[in-house]
Amino acid sequence: MTAATYQYVDLPDASVVTTRALLTVRENITDTVAARAMMCIHGGAGFGKTLAVNTCLRALEPGEDVRKITFRARPTARAVRYELFTALELPGNHRATPANSTDC
């Protein structure tokens, strides 16, 4: 992410209100980044997931490259693997099945 070009944050006089949910997201993202792990944020439409994640990532690692992946509803393990492989620009060819893969 570069500049704040998401949601309504770049409107004049707009600011993000720090809510309990935002603090929870910040804590979870901080722990996940420290563990070099992955996490999933979920919730209903319009609950502020994208805003919370973008805000927290910009504050935590302002100069880092952030890869966003959007999965279709109910993705298969194969679809998740393919999207991760592609988004992370891993070398080699991804296998059709995640089992018994040795080149990742």
C-alpha positions in Angstrom: 0.0 0.0 0.0 1.3 3.4 -0.7 -0.9 6.4 0.0 -4.2 6.3 1.8 -6.3 5.8 -1.3 -8.9 3.5 0.2 -12.3 3.9 1.8 -13.0 7.5 2.9 -9.7 8.2 4.6 -8.5 10.7 2.0 -11.5 13.0 2.3 -10.8 16.4 3.9 -10.8 16.3 7.7 -11.5 12.5 7.7 -9.8 10.5 10.4 -10.0 6.9 11.7 -11.6 6.4 15.1 -9.8 3.9 17.2 -12.5 1.5 18.4 -12.1 -1.7 20.4 -12.4 -3.7 17.2 -9.6 -1.7 15.6 -7.4 -2.2 18.6 -8.1 -6.0 18.4 -7.2 -6.1 14.7 -4.0 -4.1 15.4 -2.9 -6.5 18.2 -3.7 -9.6 16.0 -1.9 -8.2 13.0 1.1 -7.2 15.1 1.3 -10.7 16.6 0.9 -12.3 13.2 3.6 -10.2 11.6 6.0 -11.0 14.5 5.3 -14.7 14.1 5.7 -14.5 10.3 2.3 -16.2 10.0 -1.0 -15.7 8.2 -4.3 -14.7 9.6 -7.9 -14.2 8.3 -10.2 -11.3 9.2 -13.8 -12.0 8.6 -17.1 -10.4 9.3 -20.2 -9.0 7.6 -20.2 -6.5 4.8 -19.6 -3.0 5.9 -18.1 -3.9 9.3 -14.8 -2.1 8.6 -12.5 -5.1 7.9 -10.7 -3.5 5.0 -10.3 -0.2 6.7 -9.0 -1.8 9.9 -6.5 -4.0 8.1 -5.2 -1.2 5.8 -4.9 1.3 8.7 -3.1 -1.2 10.9 -0.7 -2.4 8.2 0.2 1.1 7.2 1.0 2.0 10.8 2.9 -1.2 11.5 5.0 -1.4 8.4 4.7 1.8 6.3 7.3 0.9 3.7 6.5 -2.8 3.3 5.0 -4.5 0.3 1.6 -5.8 1.2 0.0 -8.5 -0.9 -3.8 -8.7 -0.9 -5.6 -11.9 -1.9 -9.3 -12.1 -2.4 -10.8 -15.6 -2.4 -14.1 -16.5 -3.9 -16.8 -17.8 -1.5 -15.9 -21.2 0.0 -12.5 -21.6 -1.7 -11.0 -25.0 -2.0 -7.6 -25.8 -0.7 -6.4 -25.9 -4.3 -7.7 -22.4 -4.9 -6.1 -21.1 -1.7 -2.8 -22.7 -2.6 -2.9 -21.3 -6.2 -3.7 -17.7 -5.0 -1.0 -17.8 -2.3 1.6 -19.1 -4.8 0.7 -16.4 -7.3 0.5 -13.5 -4.9 3.8 -14.4 -3.2 5.5 -14.9 -6.7 7.0 -18.2 -5.6 9.5 -19.7 -8.1 8.7 -22.9 -10.0 5.4 -24.4 -11.0 2.6 -24.9 -8.4 1.3 -28.4 -8.2 -2.3 -29.2 -8.9 -2.7 -30.7 -5.5 -1.2 -29.4 -2.2 -0.3 -32.9 -0.9 3.2 -34.3 -1.5 4.5 -31.0 -2.8 8.2 -30.7 -2.3 9.2 -27.6 -4.4 7.5 -24.9 -2.3 
